[in-house]
Amino acid sequence: RRLNSNLWSPYHEELIPTYYFYGYDGSLTEPPCTEIVSWFVMDKPMMISRQQLEQMKRLIFTHVAEDCRKTSVHYDHSVARPIQESAGRQVWHCTEENFLPDDARGK
């Protein structure tokens, strides 16, 4: 997608449609699967084109380093670890009640 400005921003509303998210504490998805990660998932989906999806899949599943070895354990359209149960972990939802972006403060 082409942004409407000459200045690129990773926080542009066309790239990230919301400031708000769901979060939970979890673990790495690749061995050793250590429980040291806090995951954050935006609460509104970001729309991408079919071409962008295919490009991401190529990068994730088929990328090869200069020495001809695969660079990730994400291959054959799978991940190294299946989806896990929540194991009682709390999922939180950060909303406007928890956080106001700079441009919304004082309104």
N, C-alpha and C positions, 0 to 999 in steps of 0.2 A: 504494500500500500504506500502511496506517496503522501507524505504529510503536507499540510498547507503552509508550512513555514520553511524558511531557509535554514533555521536552527533546528537541529535534531535533539529531541529530549526523550529519554527512556520512559518518562512519566507522562508523555502526551496522551490526552484522553482517547485518541484513536488507537493507541497501543494498549493502554491499561484503562478499561472503562469504569473502574471503581477503585476507591482507596480501601474498601472493606473486604474482610476475608474470614474464612474459617481457619482454625489452627489446632494442632495437636502435637504432643510430644511422641516421637516414634524412634525408628532406627534406620540405619543405612539400608539401601536396597541391594547392595552388593556385599559379598563377604568382606569382613567378618560380621556384617549385620549388627554392628554395635548400636545400642540404644542411646545415641548422643545427638539426635536430630530433632529440631522443631520444624514441623511442616506447616506451610501456609498456602491456602488455596483461595484464590479470589472468589468472591461471592456472586460475581456475574461472569458468564463465559466470555472469552475473547474470541471473536470470530476470525477464522483464517480461511484462506482459499484451499481448494483441493491441491493446487500446486505447492503451496506452502507446507501442507501436511506431508506430501510426498517427499519434499526436500528434507524436512525434519526427520522422517523415517529413514531416509538414506544416510543422513549424518549419524543417527543413533545406532542403526542396525548394521551398516555396512562400511563405516569409515575404516580405512587402512592407513597405518603409519608409513613413513618412508621406507622402513625395513620390511614392509609387506606383511606385518602382523595386524590383526584386528585390534582396535584400541579400546574396545568395551566388551564387557560380558553380555551386553544386550545384543543378542544375535538371534537369528531365526524368528524374528518378530516376537520375542519373549523377553522377560527380564529375569535376572538371576534368582529372584525370590518371589514366590507367589504372594498374593494379597493375604495379609494376616488379620486375625480377629483383633478387635480393639483392646482386648485384655483389660477392660475396665478403665482405659485411658479416657480422660475428659476431652471433649471437642468443644472449643469455644468459638464464638462468633463476634468478631470486632465490628461494631457498627458506629454510626454517627454519635450514639450515646457515649461511646468510649473514646472517640478520637475525631477531632475536626481538622480537616486540612487547612493550611494557611489561608487559602483564598476564601474560606467559609467562616473564619473567625471574625467576631465583631459585627456580624450581621444580625 
